């Protein structure tokens, strides 16, 4: 008796979005000075920050400063209970409220779709939602380059680069 075999007539389609597919952890952010020298900059260095590209055109990024994960607020169930959140806010002093707002404002997140122009090595993030409501529905372009498991993303209109390490 012969065994049945499945045969496919289709060939894999090259998807430019696969170039970036993976999860990366932020290694550092650098800014370029007027002499062209790259220097570490930003309060986000040393935090728990990640960017994910799914290879299908969807992405998400969260950038947090060092120590953000130590901020004590509420657990999952409390934070989705409107009454408990209101009670917490109402019980806080003005300095506590200011500190909480500053901490939450340091958490930069957005989710969106992306497309890759691999001839120019540019990825366009089409932001759907974000922690900054004013950027919902906007696009940003990033030049990208690879060195092994490292990807460097540079805003096309700024002298800044974010260096990310692929996670395994």
Order of alpha helices (4+ residues) and beta strands (2+ residues): beta-beta-beta-beta-alpha-alpha-alpha-beta-beta-beta-beta-beta
